[in-house]
């Protein structure tokens, strides 16, 4: 749990960012989380193709949604290695 001071400092720093900087920050955080998940997939499955890695990461990100999971699993069935 964050402390009120940490939360306040975070909000102050976010408030001064331009819309472009906020979008860039969001994109960087999304890339960081995808990279983290990709490393976990590789640790679990070993080396896999880029396509399979992309869909395995997507499954971990969006797998809680039954519709998304079904789509991802269909794509994974078409991918080898």
C-alpha positions in Angstrom: 0.0 0.0 0.0 1.4 3.4 -0.9 1.7 6.1 1.7 -0.2 9.3 1.3 3.1 11.2 0.7 4.2 8.8 -2.1 0.7 9.0 -3.7 0.8 12.8 -3.5 4.3 13.0 -5.1 3.2 10.6 -7.8 0.1 12.7 -8.6 2.1 15.9 -8.6 4.6 14.5 -11.1 1.9 13.0 -13.3 0.0 16.3 -13.3 2.9 18.2 -14.9 3.2 15.8 -17.8 1.9 16.8 -21.2 -0.7 14.5 -22.8 2.1 13.2 -25.2 4.3 12.5 -22.2 1.5 10.6 -20.5 0.8 8.5 -23.6 4.6 7.8 -23.9 4.7 6.7 -20.2 1.7 4.4 -20.7 3.3 2.9 -23.8 6.6 2.3 -22.0 4.8 0.7 -19.0 2.9 -1.6 -21.4 6.1 -2.6 -23.2 7.7 -3.3 -19.8 4.9 -5.5 -18.7 4.8 -7.4 -22.0 8.6 -7.9 -21.9 8.3 -9.2 -18.3 5.6 -11.7 -19.3 7.6 -12.7 -22.4 10.6 -13.6 -20.1 8.2 -15.7 -17.9 6.9 -17.5 -20.9 10.4 -18.3 -22.2 11.4 -19.5 -18.7 8.4 -21.8 -18.6 8.3 -23.1 -22.2 11.9 -22.5 -23.4 12.6 -20.9 -26.8 9.4 -20.5 -28.9 8.7 -18.7 -32.1 8.0 -15.0 -32.0 4.4 -15.6 -33.1 3.8 -18.2 -30.3 5.5 -15.9 -27.8 3.2 -13.0 -28.8 0.1 -15.2 -28.3 1.3 -16.7 -25.0 1.9 -13.2 -23.7 -1.5 -12.2 -24.9 -3.1 -15.2 -23.1 -1.5 -14.1 -19.8 -2.6 -10.5 -20.3 -6.1 -11.0 -21.5 -6.9 -14.6 -20.5 -9.4 -13.7 -17.8 -11.8 -12.6 -20.6 -13.4 -15.7 -22.0 -14.0 -14.3 -25.4 -10.4 -13.1 -25.7 -9.0 -16.3 -24.3 -11.0 -18.4 -26.9 -9.6 -16.2 -29.7 -6.1 -16.5 -28.4 -6.3 -20.2 -27.9 -7.5 -20.6 -31.5 -4.5 -18.6 -32.7 -2.2 -20.7 -30.6 -3.6 -23.9 -32.1 -2.5 -22.6 -35.5 1.1 -21.8 -34.3 3.8 -24.4 -34.1 6.9 -24.0 -31.8 
